[in-house]
Amino acid sequence: MPPKKRNSGNTQSKGQKTSAESASPDKKESPELSVKKHRDKDAEYVTLCKSLHVTDLVCDHAWNMWKTVQESMDEVAECQKKLWGACLFVTVTDMDVACFTLTQVLKAVSLNVKQFMALVRKLDVNLDTISTKVHSALTRLEKKYDVTLALYQRFEKTCKKIFALVSDGKERETMRSCWTMFLLAKGRVLQMEDDLVISFQLLLCTLELFIKRGPPDLLQPLYKSAISKVQSPPTRTSRRNQSKAKSRPPEPEVDVQLLETLCKENECNAEEVKNVYQTSFSAFLDSLDLSRSPDFPQVNDLDQQYEEHYLKSRDIDGRLFFDGDETVRVPKVEIQQVERTPKKNLPDEDSVVIPPQTPIRAAMTSIQQLRGELISTGDQPSAILDTYFKNCTVDPTQDVLKRLETLEQAFSQRFGQAVGPRCVVLGKQRFTLGVRLYYKVMEAMLKSEEKRLSVQNFSKLLNDSTFHTSLLACSLEVVMATYGESSFKTGGYIQEVAGGDPTETDVCFPWILDVFNLAAFDFYKVIESFIKADPTMSKDIVKHLETCENLIMERIAWRRGSPLFELLKQEHEGGAAEQLETPASFSQPLQHNHTAADLYLSPMRPGHRVLPPEFPVTASSQASAQVPTQPASQTPRHPKSNSLSLFYKKLYRLAYTRLKILCSYLLPSHPELEPIIWTLFQHTLQHEYELMRDRHLDQLMMSAMYAICKVKTVDLRFKTIVTAYKNMPNTNQETFKHVLITEGHYDSIIVFYNQVFMQRLKTNILQYASTRPPTLSPIPQIPRSPYKFPNSPLRVPGSNNVYISPLKSPRMSPGIMTPHSRMLVSIGESFGLSSRFQKINQMVNSSNRSCKRTLDLGSAPKPLKRLRFDVDGQDESDGSKSGGDSTLIQKLAEMSSTRSRMQEQKMKEDAEARKE
């Protein structure tokens, strides 16, 4: 039987949402709260509403939510006032009414940001009353808080190196003015105020201004000497242009020497900061009439202007970070996690102290490594790449350059719209880095293909516009992920405003697909080859691209108009012999020899690739692919699509992985149901793929689980499934609250199950209750990751705790290595005293070597998780050896022998020195 739609939480939410939407902030309503109208409510609640200046309508709606909270939650009395604040926040956010700021409600209910966020989400766990709009607001506020906190911590640390302590405490006043000006600049320059890198660069610009205009006696020697003694002379203006010059404010002078000193001390690229200064910060100074004025910015003026911005944004008052206010103070647990960095097991007096890994340091290190890897790659095709182009039957060079010119324009303009109107130049900088990576990876791919196929003419591939656009999009996604501008806070969903249009306030994936009008299924084809072609890519970026691939498989590739549906139609028309993926192959490792070239040139029916209006890309090579001729008496058999076969092989593994997690949450006492649920789930993906159109993989997963539990008489409600689902990684409430029912109509997952899923699969579902149920589908073999991480530590065979790591790059120096780089030993160079080798041996043989060192946290250190490598899904911890183990053991034996000889030699030298 279908589940009954429960009305305890959802109905309340919908009724509240509907009435909230009908209450437009533009309607005339008295801003003053009428106490007489609310005599039926708790007096303390009314007092709270009055202090927050809410309207009568907000007061009523929040009180109705509170009444539902009382009925659904336990122990509400202890946190009654705090829950009132949460209900008021949810209500004003849903209604889009400007009553109070987040800081004001935090102070009213005595909570800090993290505590308040957790409380609001607790309402969602118990009631499912939090709308997408509120969830989006929470996510944005939380990310903005994390970024501002990281920036303030770096600001405080940097100021200690810049400003000297004086008796009258004037340095604190200067620091406060500097911080306030930075907050104002960030608010006015950036639409994406959670952009950590650009915000930090703006902070350095602000510090430069205060250093050069502040009193010299406030500065430490390093920065006092960094200020340029000779300022650049003003530019002379001809009489003809004097009138124009008067109407245009002069550009502020940048102290290049000072800015470079700041950048060097903070491991930031000086050229990028200069561009931020010239394009964004200078315009901000113009708006304050501070361009070339020697006057010091007045704190009162800055405070007043920032107050206006803060009240308009209705979120966190950033000045409270400087005051150490309780509402923005970081929880003690998080402080410990930041400070808990590895220290040497055996500290020596001349040991190098590795600085802690903070968000800003991590971002600067990643950017520095990316720029270092691309330093030898130009903005034009290399000589090798140029040779590949000229070897083509049709030289693609001009098309490549013309395409890059067109896409640069589109990318930089859209980047400026999303990040800030004066950030178009920064978008061009990102694009330039992306082009360099695009050329680098393309060259590596072609070299690999030449070695594999022994050919040099790649005319079909290199004249394929879709291949080039996908490769460039992947390169730019890597660049933006490195700069921290593309993440998955929203689970890959583009948030929408009240009008229904996507808000251009972030560049998170799949933003790049929209910018380039690129089909997600085409983008997916390049990801794996891209990763293999660039072995220097960090593990974090590999994981980022893997997440992009998962988002494509679970949702984005199934959007209406995707070329995936045309391919599926062709496969099914080809008959059973051409099915997507044989069930027998599920248990086989995910091995294949397909490269990006194979996937982009995968056979397709000529002229049958239909692209929707929103994806106007060309695919000349696919359209020109030749189909083998068939006898006239037979039905044409079409070649199997490599790209579709690999897509489904990965899709099945992703689907089963997620199902296994959900079953472990909900059905630990019914392990026999997991393979049955999987069989229904797999059948749906293979034979009822139309159910995935404009829907999410997890919607079919939850529906399959509910259906099987129903026919097997296992009591499992949809609310229980949804509650467990929210605890899974990389999930979003949109998945179960906003499901397509019919075209243009969306509702909850329960309605989808009743009206769509069960109606389509009713016969199949009932078979599982019969005495002759369908044959179970084989379980896919699940590797830890389809991608190998070449830079990950590799366990030495025969040892439980010794690992070696390949050097990431010859340009990598200890200055840019992470705190996880515990000890650096160079074989063949002077290492000092022989006692140091003994200390290394002690560290390796010590039972405490795998423990993280903490800064007297009052508790025993936790052991590090053992790092394991998967070889086609097999774990080396079972004693199995890979083919390369013998070579590795030989290399290690040679290293050990060399070390022993060096140790003996040093001991002899020490003995001789003592005799002398």
N, C-alpha and C positions, 0 to 999 in steps of 0.2 A: 504493500500500500504506500502511496506517496505520503511524505511527511506533512503534518499540518503546520501551517505557517504560524509561528508563535508571535503573539502580539504584545508580550510584556515589554520588550525593549525596542524592537524594530518599529512597532506601531507608534510608540511614544516618540521615537526619533523622527519618524516621517511626519507625524502631525506637528511636531515642534518645528521641523525644518520647513514645512509648507507655510506655516504661519509666520515663521521668521523671514522667509523669502518675501512674503507679501508685505512685510513691514519695511518699506524702503526708507533709508536714512534721509531721503529728500522730503518725506512727508512732514507736514507741520505737526510737531508734538512738543509740548512744554518740556524744556530741558530740566526743569526743577521737579524733583520727586515729590509727589503728594503723599505725605505720611498717612492722611486720613483714608486714602484708597487701599492701604495695605495693613489695616488693623488685624486682618485674619492671619498675618504672617508673624513670625518671631521678631520681636522688637530689635534684637541684636542684629538680625539679618537685615532689617530695614535700615538700621544705623550704618551697617557696612555699605549698603547700596547708596545711601546718601553721601557717605564719605568718598565714594568712587564716582559720584555725579551721574549715575545711570538714570535712564528714563523709566517711566511707569511700565512701559511695554517690556523692557529688558528685565525689570524686577519681576514681573509676572512670569515670563518664560523661564528665567533661571530658577524661580521658586518651584515651578512645575517639574523641572528636571530634578531638583533637590528632593522632591517628594518621591519620585521614582527611585532615586539613589537610596533613600531611607528604606524602601521596601526590598531592595535588591542586594544591599551590602550589609555586612556585619560590622559591628564596632564602629559605627559612624559617630557616636557621641564624642569620642576622644578627639576626632579631627573635624568636628562639625563646621567650624568657621573656615577652615582650610578648604573643605569641600564646597562651601558656599562660593568661595573665591574661584574655584575651578569651574563651577557651574556658570558663574557670571562671565568668565573668560570665554568659555565655549559659546555662550549665547551671543555675546557681542561680536565674536569672530564670525559666527554663522550669519548674523544679521548685518555685518559690516557697518556697525555703528561706532562712531568715535566717542567713547565715553571715558576711557582711562587707558593708560599705558601698562605694559607688562610690569614695569618696575613699580608702579603705583599699587597694583594688586598684590605683588610680592611683599611689599612693605605692610600692606593692610592685613595680610594673613600670616606674616612672619615666616616666610619660606624663601629658600634660595632657588635659583633657576632650575637646577637639576632636580631638586625635590618637587618643585611645582610641575615640571614636565612629567615626572613619574606619576604624580597624583592624577593629572588629566588623563594620562594613558590608562590609569587604573579604572577610570570611569568607562573607558572603551572595553576593557577586558570583561567587566561585569555586566555592561549594558549594551555594548555595540551601538552607542549613541553618537560616537564621534564621526562627523561627516568628513568627506575627502578634503573639504575646504579647511576644516580645523586641523586635520592631520598634516596638511601641507604647511599651514602656518606654524605648527609645532616644529616640523622638520626644519623650516627656514630659520626660526628663532634659535633652535638648538645649534645649528651649524654656525650661525652668526655669533652666538655666544662663544663657541669653541674657538673660532678664528680670532675674535677680539681678545679672549683670554691669552691665547698664544702670543698675539702681538704685544699685549701689555707686559707679559713676562719678559719678552725680548727687549722691549722699550726700557723697562726698569734696569735690566742687566747692562744694556748699552749706556744708559745715562750715568751709571756708576763709573764707567770708563771715560766719560766725556766731561762731566761737571765735578768740580772740586767742592768739598764741604766748606762752607763759610759760616762765620759765627751768627750772622743774622738770619740764616736759613733761606737766603734769597734763591739758592739753587732749586729748592722745592717749588717755589713760586714759578720759576722759569720752566721747570719740568711740567708743572700743571698746565701752564699756558701752551706748551708744546704739544702735550697729549690732547688737549681740547681742540687745538687747531687741526691736528691730524684727524680726529674724529669727524670734524666738520668737513675737512677735505675729502675724506673717504665717503661721507654721506652725499656730497655734492657731485663728486667725480664719477663714482661707481653706481651702476644699477645693481650689480652683483656685489653687495658689500661683504659677502662671504668668500671672495676671491683672495686667498691668503697671500699669493705672490705679489700681485699688483698692490694690494694694501700695504704690504711690507715695504715695497719700493716707494710708495707714497710716504711712509713713515720716515724713510731715510731722507727724502726730499725735505720734509718738515724739519728734521734734525739739522740738516745743512743750513736752512734758513736761520734757525735759532742760534746755531754755533757762530755763524759769521756776523750776526747782528747783536749778539749778546755781549756783555762786559767781558773783556779778556781775563779778568781775575777770577771768573767763574769756571774757567776751562782748565783741564788737565794738560800737561805739557805736550802730549802727542797731538791733540787737536788745536792747541794754541799755535803750534808750529805748522800745522797743516793748512791754515788759512793763508791764501795767496796774498803776498805783500803788495803786488801790483795788480790792480783791477783793470780789466780790459777797457780801453777808452771808449767813450760813446761814439756811435757811428755818426759821421757828418751827413747832413741832409741838405740837398740843393734847395734853393729858394723856391723852385717850381713845386717841389714836393713838401715844403714846410707845412702848408695848410693840411695836407693829408696826414702828415706825421703827427700833427697836434691832435687830430681826431682819433688817432689810433694809439692806444696806450703802449708804451715801450715794453719790450720783452724783458723780464727780469734776468739779471746776470747770474749765471751759474758759476760757482767757484769749483772749477773742475778738479783741482788738486784736493780740495776738501772732500768733495763728493767721492772721489776715487779712494781716499783714505777710509771713509765710512763704508764703502762697498767692500774694500779689502778686509776690514775688520769683521765684517758681517757675511763674508763669503758670498757676495752678491755680484752679479755681472754689471759692471759700471756702465756699459753702453745701453743696456736696457733701462737702467735707472735714469740716465740722461734723457732718454726718449720720453719716459714718464714725466720727467720734469718739464721738458719743453712742450709736450702736447697736452698734458692734463694739469700739472701743478701750477704752471705759469698762468693758465687761464683762471684757475681758482684764485690765485693771488690778485689777478686783475679785478675779479669780482669783489675783493675786499679792499681795493685801492692800495695794495701793498707791493705792487710790482717792483718799483725801484725806490720806494720810500725807505729812508734809513731808520725810520721809526720802528721801535720794538712793538710787536702786536700787543694790544691791551687785553688783559685777561677778561675784563668785564664785557668788552665788546664781543669777544669770542664766545664767552659763556651765554650771552643773550642770543646770539645767532645759532649756537648749537642747541640751546633750549627749544627754539622754534623748530629746528629740524627733528629733534627727538620727540616732541609732542606730535608732530605730523606723522612720524613713522610709527608711533604707538608701541614701540618695543622697549629695548633695554637702554637705560641711561649709561652710556659708556664711561662717563666721568667717575662713576662709582668704583671702577676698577682702581683708579688712582687713590681713592679714599679708603680702599680696603673694606668696602661695605659688605655686610653679611649676605646680602641678596645675590652678589656675584662672586662670592668667595668660592674657590674650588674645594670640593670635598677632600678630606684628608687622605682617603684611600687613593684618589687620583694623583695627589701630590707624591705619594710613596711610589706609585707606578712610574711616574716620570723620573724620579730620582734614582730608582733602582737600576743602576747600570753596572755592567760587569767591571770588576776591578781585577788587577793581577792577583793570582793566587799567592804569589810570593813577592810582595812589593819590595822594590830595591830603591836605594836613595836617589838613583839617577833615572828611575823609570819615567816614561812619558804618561801623563795623566790624560786619558781620553775623555773629551767632554760628553755630557749626556746628550742623548738623541731627543731633540724637541721637534715639534711639527715644522718649525721654520728651518731648523738645521737639516732635517730630512728633505724638505723641499729644495733648499739651496744645493744640497749634495746631489740630488737627482738631476737637477737642471745642469749643474756643472759637469756631471758625467755624460749627459746627453750631448751637450755642446762639445765636450772633449772627443766623443766618438765621431762627431760630424765635422771636426775641425779640418780634416783633410779632404772632405767632400765639398765640391763646388756647387754653385747655383746653376750650373749648366751641365749637360751630360759629359761624363769623362771620356777620355780617348777610347777606352775599351767599350763603353756603352755606345759611343758614336760609331764604332766599327760594327757592332751588332745591328745598329739601325741601317747602316749602309749595306749590310749583307742581305737585307730583306728584299724580296721581290718588289715590294712597294715601300719606299723609304718613309718611315713614320715621323721623322724629325719635326717637320713643320706642323703636323697635326698635334704632336706632343706639346710643342711650345705654345701654339695657339690655344690649346685646351687649358694649359696652365695659366695663361693670361686671363682667360674668361673665368676660371674657377677662383683665381686669386681675388678678382673683383667681388665675386659673390661671397666668398668666405670673409674677407675683411669687412665688408659692409654689414653682414649679418653678425659678425663678432662685435662690431661697434654697437649695433642695436641691442645686443644681449648684455654686454659688459658695461658699456658707457659710451656716450656719443663722441667723446674725444679719444676713444681707444681703438679707432680704425687702424692707426699706425702700429699699435701693438698687435693687432690681428695680422697685419702684413709681416711683422717679425715672426709670429708663430708660423705663418704660411711658408716663409723662407726656410725655416728649420725643417718644416714638413717636406718641402721639395728636396732638400738635401738628403733626408732619410729615404724619400721615394726613389731617388736615383741610386742611392747606396744599395737598398734592398733589391731593386730591379736588376742591378748588375750582378748581385750575388745569385739571384734566381736564375738568370740566363746562363751564368757559368755552370751552375748545377745541372741545368737542362742540357747544356752542351756536353757535359761529362756523361750524363745519363743516356742521351740519345745519339751522341756523336754527330750532331748537325749544328750548323751555324745560322741557318735561315729560319728565323722565327717570325716570318711575315704575318701569318694569321694572328698570332697572339699579340704582336706589337702594333697591329693595326686595329685591335679590338678596343674600342672606346670604353666599354664597361670594365675591362681589366685595368686600364690605366686609372680610371676614376676610382675604382675600388682600392687599388694600391695606394693612391694618393690619400684617399679618405682614411685608410688604416694608418698611414704615416702621421696624418694630422691628429688622429685620435690618440696615438702614442704621445705626441708632443703635448697635447692638452692634458692628458692624464699625468704626464711628468710635471706639468705646471699646476697640477691639482685642480684644474678647471672642469674636468670631466670625472664624475663619480657616480655612485649608484645609491645615493641617499633615498631617492624616491622609488627605487626598484625598477628604474628604467621607464617610469611613466612621466610624460610631460604634463606638468600641472596646468590647470585651466582656471581662468578667471570667471567672474560671474557671467560675462557675455558669451562664454563658450569658446573663445579663441585661446590658443596656447600662449602662455606668457613668455615673452622673449627675455627672460631674466636668468637663464643658465645655458650652458653649452654642454650639458651632460648627454651622453649617448642615449638615444640615437639622433641627437641634434645634427650631427655631421651628415647623416643620410638625407635628412630633410634639406639641408643647404645644397647638397649636390644632386638632389632628385634621384637618389640611388636606391634601387631595390635592395632590401635587407638580404634576400637570398643570394644576390650577386656579391654583396659585401662579404658574406660568410665564406665564400669560396677562397678568398685570399688569406684568411686569418692564419690557418695552420702553416702554409708555405711561408708567410711573412715571419712567423716566429722562428721557423727553422732556418731562414735565410739570415737572421741577425742573432748570432749566438751571444752577443754582448748585452742583449736586452736583460734588464733586471727582472728578478722573480716577481716583483710587484706589478710590473707592466705586463708580463706574461699572464699573470692572474687576471689583470684588467681585461685583456683581450679575450681570455677564456670566458669571463663573465659576459662580455659583449656577445660572444658566440652563443652562450646559453640563453641570453635574452632573445636573440634572433630565433633560436629553435623553439622556445617556449611560447613566444607571442608575436614578435615583430614580423617574422616571415609569413605569418598567417593572416596578415591584413588583407582586406578586400583589394583585388587588383594585383596581388603579388604574382610573379611568374611561376611560383611554386605550384599554384593550382593548375596551371596549364600543363606543367610537366606531369603532375599526378594524373590528370585526365588522360594524357597520352600513354602513361604506363598502364593504366587500367584498361584502356582500349586495346592494348597489346596482348591481353589475355593473361592467364594464370602463370604461364611460363616466364612472364616478364614482371613478376611481382616485385615490390620494392626491395624487400630484404627477407630472405628465407629464414623461417624460425630456427632452422638447424644451425645457422651462423651466429645466433645470439651468444652461444657459449664460447665462441672463438674470440681470441684477443683482438683488440681494435687495431689491426695491422692493415696497411694498404700502401701502395706505391704511387698513389695519385698525387700529383702536384697541382699548383694553381693552373698551369697550362692545360692539364687534362680536364680540370673542372670547367674552365672557361670555354674550352673547345669540345665539351661533352656533346654527344650527338643529340640533335633536336630536329623535329620535323620542319622542313623548309617553309618559311613564311608563316609559321603557326605560333610564333612567340608574340603574344599580345601583351603589350605594356600599357598600363593605365595612364591617364593624363598626368598624374602626379609623379610618374617615373619616366620622363622622356629621355631615356638613355638608349644608345644604339648598341647593337650587338652583331656587328657585321660578320664576325667569324661563325657565330652560332647559326645565323641565317644561311650562311654559305656551306654549312656542313653537309657532306654528301651522305645520302641514305642508300644502303645496298639495295639493288634492284631485286624484285620478287617476281616469280612466274605469274602470268596474268590470271591463272586459275586460282591462286592462293590469295588469302587476305594479307595485305602488307604487314610485315613484322618490323617494328621499329627498333633500332639499336637501343640498348639499355643506357640510361643516363648515369654516368659516373657520379655527377654532382648530387643527384637525387638519392642514389644508393648510399653514398657516404653520409648524406644529411640524415637519412632515416636510421642508419646504423648508430650515429651519435645521438639522435633523438631518442631512440629506445633506451640507450644507456642512461641518458639524463632522466628520462621518465621513470625508469625503475629505481634509480638512486633516490629520487625525491619520494617515491612511493614507499620505499624501504624505511626512510626516515620517519614518515608519517605513521607507518605501521608500528614502528618501535615506540612511538609516543602513545598510540591508542589501542593497539591490539597485542600487547606482549603476552597475554594469556591465550591468544588464538593464532599461533604461528602458522597453522594450516590454512588460514584465510589469505595470507599474502600472495601465494602463487595463483590463487583463484582470482583475486582482485587484479593481479597483473595480467592474467589472460584476457579478462574483459577489457582492461585498459588498452592492451596491445591490439586487440581486435578492433577497438574503436578507432585508434590511430591509423590502422592499415585499411580498414574497409569503410569507415564512416568519417573520413577525413574532412568532409564538409562541415562537421560539427566544430572544427577548429577555426573556421573562418571568422575573423574579428573576435576571436576568443583566446583564452589562455590555457596552456597545457594543464595547469593545476586545477582548473575548473572541471575538466574531464576526470582527473585523478580523484578529486573529492567525490564526484558523482559516482564513479565506479566503486569506490570504497563503501559509500552509503548503500548502493544497490545490492552489493554482495552481502553486506551485514544484514540487510533487510530480508533477503531470501534465505539466509542461513540462521535467521532468528537470533541474531546477536544485537543486543540493545546498544545502539550507537546513534546519538542524535546529531543533526547537522551542526547545532550550536557547539557541541563538543568537538566535532571535527574542525570547525572554524577556529575555535580557541586554541587547539593544538597547532593548527596550521600557522597561526600568527607567531608562534615560537620558532618556526623553521627559518633558516637563513634565507636572505634575499627574497622576502615576501612583502606584499603590499596589500592593504585592505581593499584596494580597488578590485582585486581579483575575485573576492567573494561578495562585494557589495554592489558591483557595477558590471553585471553580466548581460551580454546581448541575448534578448529573448526573440524578438522579431526585428526586422530592419527599422532602425531608429528608436527602438524601445529597449530600455535596459531595466533590470531589476536584480534581486538578490540571487544567490546561488540556489536557494530552495525553489524559487520560481522557475529557474532554468531547469532544474532536475525534473520537476513535475510536468512542465509544459513542453520541454524540448528533449532532454536526454532520455527520460523513461519512455516517452512516446516513440522515439526512433529505435530504441534498443529493447523494448519490452519483451519481445519474443526471445531474444538472445539471453536476457537476464533470467527469465523464468526457466531456461534450460539448466541453470546451475542448481535449481531446486529439484530437478528430476533425478531418476535413478541412473540415467545415462547422460551425465554432464559433458560439456565439450572437453576435448583434449587440452591439457594444460600447455601453455606456451613455455618454451625453455627460458630459463633465467639468463639475462645478459651477463657476461663477465664484466665486472666494473673495475677498471684500473683506477688508481688514485688520481691520476690526471692523464689525459691523452698526450700531454706535452712533457718532454723531459726538460729539467732545469739544469743546463750545463754549468751554471755557476754555483749550484748548491753543494754543500759539504757532502763528501762521499765517505761512507764508513769503511775503514780499513778491514778487509776480511780477516777473521780470526780474532778480532778485537771488538769489545762491546762499547768502547768509549773513545776511540781515536778516529778522527775524521780529517780528511784533507780537502782543500778547496783550490780549484784552479784560479790563477790570477785573472781578474776580470778584464784588465786592460793594461798595456804597458805604460799608459799615462797615469795609472792609478797610483797615487801617493798616499802615505799615511795621513796627510792633512785632510784628505777627503774620504777616508775610510770611516765606516760606521763603528759605534762602540762595540759591536759584536766581534770586531777584529781584535782578538784577545792578545795575541803575541806574534810578533813578526820575527822569523829566523831566516837569515840568508846563508845558505850553504856555500862555502867557498870564500867567504869574506871574513875578515877579522871580527870576532865576536866578544873579545875581551877576556875576562878571567875564566878559568876552567870551571869555577864554581857555578857559573851560569848554566853550563851543560848539565851539571848535577841537579840544578834546580828544575830544569826542563824535565829530566827523568823523574824527579820527585812529583812534579805536577801531573805527569802522565800516569804514574803508578799510584798516586794518592787516591784514596777512596772518596775524597771530597771534591775531586776535580770537576765534576759535572754540576756543581751547585752554583747558582747565581749569588753573587755577593751583594748584600744589602747594606744600607747605611744605618745600622743599629735600629732596625725596625721593631725589635722586641720579640721577634718570632723566628723560628728556625727557617733557614732558606729552603725553598722548594726545589726539588730536582728538576733539571731541564728535561723536556720531552726528548726521547731518542729520535734521531732523524733516521728515516728509512727511505730506501729507494725502491721503486717498483719497476720491475722488468716484465712488461706485458701482464701486469696485475699480480705478479708473484713478489712476495716480500722476502728480502734477503735474511730476515731474522729466523727463517725456518731452516737455515743452513745451506740453502741452495746457492750455487755460485754462477755468476754470469760469465760469459765467454772471455771478458777482459780481465778477470781476476788474476790470472797467472802473470800477465804483463804488469799489472799493478803491484803484485807482491814482489816481482823482480825489481821494479823501480824503487820500491820502498827498501828492499834489501840493499840496493846500491847506495841509497841515501844514508841508511843506517851505518854501512861500512865506512862511508866518507866521514860521517860524524864521529865514529869511533877513532879513526886515524887522526882527525883534527884534535880530538880530546887528548889522545896520547901525546901528540906533538906539543900541545899547550902545557901539559903536565911536565914534560921534559924541560920546556923553556922556563917554567916557573921554578923547577928544582935547580936549574943552572943559575937562575937569577938569585936564588937564596944563597947558593954557595959563594957567588961573587960578593 
